[in-house]
Amino acid sequence: MGKSLDQLDIVLNPDIKHWEHLIGWITKTEGWMFRVEDYTTWLTTFEKFWYFFAIDKVEPYLFPETQEAVAGLSMSYERSASGEEDEDVYCLGMYYVKPDWRNSGIGCMLFDKLMAIAGDANIALHGVLKMSPKYAAKYGFNKMPNYKHDFASITTEHLVLPKQDNEHTIKDLEKIEEAKIITYDVGITHRSRAKYLLKFLTTGQCYVKVALNSAEEIVGICCIRVVITNDLSIGPFYANNAAAARSVLAATLASIPDIKKHKNLYSLYPAINKEARNLFEAISGGHAKIQPFTQCAFTKKLIPTADEKVFGMIECASSLA
């Protein structure tokens, strides 16, 4: 018997139990790098945030409390730090359909709902490469930078901790004024997202270090967090140059207790940053697996970010960098 859309309820921003169920499936089938706390972070920090879940109301009808999400799609709204309205953007993300519901039409239904909300505004997404042509043809996500985002995977078995240099001072996040963190982030992302950024950096198992130059200016920040798979996800990881990146990464890695209890270290970064590839290859002893993974795309126009300074995206569901 085939699946019917009639047996689904479409619910906006539902109870966290539906997210917990769906992220379990996402982790199992896709291995995406998220934490359970991310849903609450998105809900409470973005000016506008929508996450539509398709919930099966038929199969568990005898026990309504067991109704389960079978698909989902989110959208966040971010203002530009410039204050220019045409630089604001809606970000689509977390598009997922459970395997037994694929090709049922539910994905298109969710897309149509969120595209209608955004209307004529500029919308962005990071699409996995096999889906990027479909997003371009069907929904108009055809404004793209001329590079992909690469996914770097390093087993901690092969991890070679880099050495810090003497040019940079490394400090814990809490030792740095929030205003300085926000200003540095704006210089990279050109986004007004202070509430989201600070919540992300301080929620769950996060290890964060900041690099300063001799003038006490921020020249790098690195966050590594433990995700659901118990692997380590790097991001945000921003640095003004390779030396600052190496030093702040070295300090962050060194702060993680018993690091080899985590099997893998991951980062998603713009391929235009050649120094990122060099760094990940160096700290893996040449064992890093690096391959194109996503394509950033927009419906109206490209929104520039300082991608040459991005060594690891904060996450790709609701952010440009």
N, C-alpha and C positions, 0 to 999 in steps of 0.2 A: 504494500500500500504506500503510495507516494505521500509526501508532505504537503500540507495545505496551509496557506497563509491565514486561513480562517481560524486555525487553532492557535494563533499567536496574539498576544496582547503587546502593543508597543507602549513602553513606559519610559517616561523621562526622569532621569536622575533618581532611580529607585533606591530601595534599601541596599546597604552595602553587601548583604548576603548574595545578591545577584552578581555583583562585581567579583566577589570572592570565588563564586562558582565559575564565572567566565574566564577570569585570569588564570584559574587552575587549568582550564582547557588550553588557553593561549600558551601557557608555559609548557604544557605537555606536547602540543603539536607544533609550536613555532619557536619556542625558546626565547621569546622576547624578554627584554631586561627591565622588569618592573617590580614594584613592591605593592603589597596590599594597601599601604597607606597612601599611595598615589591618588586614588579616587577621592579621598577626603581632601588632599592637598588641592586638587583641581577644583573641587566644589567650593572650597572656602577662600580661594585666593584670586581666581580670575574674576574680572568685572562681569563677564558673561560666560557661562559654561553650560553646554548641553551634552548629555550622554544618553542616547536612546538605546534601550535594550529591548530585544524581542524575546518575550517570555512565553514558553509553551504552557497553555492553559488546558490542554486536553489530556495528554498522557498521564500526568499525575493528578487527575481529577478527583480520585478518592482521597487524596491527601494534599489539599491546596497549599499547605505550608511548604511542600516540597517542589512547587513549581520552579522550573529552572530556566535561566537565560540560555538562548541558543545562538544569539548574535548580538552585536553591538557596534555602535559608531559614535564617536565623540566630536565635539567642536568647541574650541575656545576662541575668545576674542581678545586680541592684544592691540593696545594703542602704540603708536609710534612715539618715541621719546622726543621727536621734533615738534609734536603738536599738530602736524599736518595731517588732516583727515584722510587724504588719499594715500598715506603711508600706513594707515591702520590695516590690520589683516585678521581674517578668520582662519584658524588652523584646524583642518580635519585630521582625525587620527583614531587609533585603536579600532580600525575596521577589522572585524573578525566574525566569521560564521563557522559554527561547529561542523565537522566533516559531514555528518548525516543530513545537514540542512543546506549544503551547498547546491547551487543551481536551482534553488526553490523560488528565487525572486526576492527573498527577504533583504539581501544586500542592496539591491536597487531601490527597494522601498525606503530603507534607512537613508541612503544617499539622497534620494529625492526630498525627504523631509528636511534634512539639514541644508541642502542647497537652496531650498525655498526660503528658509529662515535668513540665510546670508544675502539672498537677493542678488543685486548687481554689485555688491562689494567684492573686493579682492579676496580670494580664498587660496590657501596654500595647503599642501600636504607633502609628506615624504612617503612615496609609494615604493613598495618592493619592485624590483626591476621587471618582473614578469607581468605586473599589473599596470605599470606606468603607461604603456601605449593605450590601454583601455580607458584609463582616467583621462588621457588627452583627447581621445576620439569621442567619448561619450559625454564627458562633463566639462571639457574645455580647459583642462589642466595642461596647457601647451606652452606656457612661458617658463623656460627652464635655464638655469646656468649651464655652461658648456662642460660641466663635470658632474660626476656622480658623488655619492657618499660611500666611502669604503668602510668595511667592517674588519677590524683587527681582532684576532683571537690568539691568545697566548696561554699555554698551560703553565701553571705556577711551577710545575716540575722543571721547566726550562727557564724560569725567570732569573734574570741577572740584574740585581738591584743597581741602578745607576748611581754615580757619585755626585754629591752636591759640590758646587764650586764655591769660591770665596767671594764672588761678586754679589751674591744675593743673600739677604736675610730671610729666613723662613719663620713664619709665625702661625699660631693656631688661629682659626677663624674668629674665635671670641675675643682675641686680642686686637682685632682690627675694627675700626669704626664702621658701622653699617653703611653710613653715607659713602664711604670710600669704596666699599664692595659694590654698591649700587652704581656709582659713577663708572667704575671699571667695566661692569657688565654692560652698561649703556654704550660705552665706547666700542664694544664688540658686537652687540646684537642690535643696537639702535631701537630697542624695545623699552617700553615703560612697564616693567614687570617686577618691581621690587618685592611686593608681598609674596608672589609666587616663588621668586628666587630664594628669598630668605627662608621660607617654609621648607622648600626642597632641600636646602643645604643643612637643615637642622632636624630633619625627621628620619626616624629609623636608624639603622646602622650605617652612618655616614662618617667617613674619615676625610677631613678637609684641611688643607694647608694653603697658605698665601705667601707668595714671593714678593719681596720688596727690593728696590735698588738702593743705592747709597743715599739718595734723596728722600728715602722713606715713601716712595711712590710704588703703588701696586704694579707689578709687571707680570704677574701670573697667579692663577688660582687653580687648584686641582681638588676635585671631589671624587672619591671612590666609595661606592656603596655596595652593600651586600644585597643581592636581589633574591627573588623567590627560589631560584635554582641553587642558591648558596654560592653562586659565582660572584665575581667582582666586576662591577660596571663602572667605567671611568666617565665622568661628566657631571657638571661642566668642567672642562679642562681647557683653559684659555691661557695663552702666554704670548708675550711680545716678541720673543725670539727663542731659538732652540736651546740656548743656555738656561734661560729662565724656566723653560718647559722641563728640561732635564732635572734641574734642581728641585722644583716644586713637586714633580712626580716622585723623585727619589725620597723626599721627606714624607710624602703621603704613603707610599708603599711601606716605608720603614715603620710607620705608626700603626700598621695593621698587625694585631697579635696573631701568631701562628698562621701566617699567611697561606701556607700550603694546605691548610684544611679546606681551602677554597680551590676548586680544581682549575678554574679558568679565569682569565682577566680579559675583559672586552672593552673595545671602544669603537664608536661610530663617528667618523670625522669626514670633512670635505676633502676630496681627493686632490684639490688644488694645493693643499698644504703638504708639500713634499717632505718637510721636516718631520711631520707626524709619522709618516711611513719610516723614515730613517730611525726615529726614536724607538718605535715599536719593534723594528727589526733588531736594533741594538740590544734592547733589554730582554729579548727572547733568545739571544745567542744564535740568531738566524732561523729560529723555528716558528716565527710568527706566521699565521695564516691570514693573509690580507686579500680581500676580494671586493669588487663593487657590490653594493647591497641595496641602496635606495636611490631614487631620483627625486630631488626637491622640485616642485612645480607649482605654478600659480595660474589663476584664471585671467587676471587683468594685466599685471606687470610684475617684473622681478622686484623683490624687496632686498636691497643689498645688505649684507652683513660682512664683518671683517673675517671672512672664512680662512684667510691665510694665518690667522691667530687661533683658530679653533682646532684643538688636538683631540677633543671629545665633546660631542653634543650633550646638552643637559638631558634631553630625551627627545624622541622624534614624534611623539604623539601630539604635542601641543606647543611646540616651539620651533623656531627657525634655526637656532644655533645652540 
